[in-house]
Amino acid sequence: MTTLLTVEDAAAELGTPVRFVRRLIQERRIRFHKIGKYVGSPERILKSSSPPAPCRL
């Protein structure tokens, strides 16, 4: 069975703010599973390919 990370855990794993992970989920740029009102991302997905870094101006 796949381990699901919460948005907060995924942000800590990636070293990014929670807001950035929520935006990646909203834009469907990372895979996620919605269970009721909870959203989780598979741990292996986050470790296999990092999402693009946030752009700073």
C-alpha positions in Angstrom: 0.0 0.0 0.0 1.2 3.5 -0.8 2.0 5.9 1.9 0.1 9.3 1.5 1.7 12.5 2.7 -0.4 15.4 3.9 0.1 18.8 2.2 2.1 19.9 5.2 4.3 16.8 5.1 4.8 17.1 1.4 5.9 20.7 1.8 8.4 19.7 4.4 9.7 16.9 2.2 10.1 19.2 -0.8 11.4 22.1 1.3 8.8 24.5 0.0 5.9 26.5 1.6 2.5 24.8 2.1 1.0 27.4 -0.2 3.3 26.2 -3.1 2.2 22.6 -2.7 -1.4 23.6 -2.6 -0.9 25.5 -5.9 0.8 22.5 -7.5 -2.2 20.4 -6.5 -4.7 23.0 -7.8 -2.8 23.2 -11.1 -2.6 19.3 -11.2 1.2 19.4 -11.5 1.7 16.7 -8.9 -0.4 13.5 -8.4 -2.7 13.5 -5.4 -5.6 11.6 -4.0 -8.6 13.2 -2.4 -10.3 11.3 0.4 -13.3 13.2 1.7 -12.0 16.7 2.5 -8.4 15.4 2.9 -5.8 15.6 0.2 -2.7 13.3 0.1 0.2 12.9 -2.3 2.0 9.5 -2.6 5.4 9.7 -1.0 7.1 7.8 -3.9 5.9 10.4 -6.4 7.5 13.3 -4.5 10.8 11.4 -4.1 10.9 10.3 -7.8 10.4 13.6 -9.5 10.6 17.0 -7.8 8.2 19.7 -9.0 9.6 22.8 -10.5 11.1 25.3 -8.1 9.1 28.5 -7.5 10.0 31.4 -9.6 11.3 34.4 -7.8 11.3 37.8 -9.5 
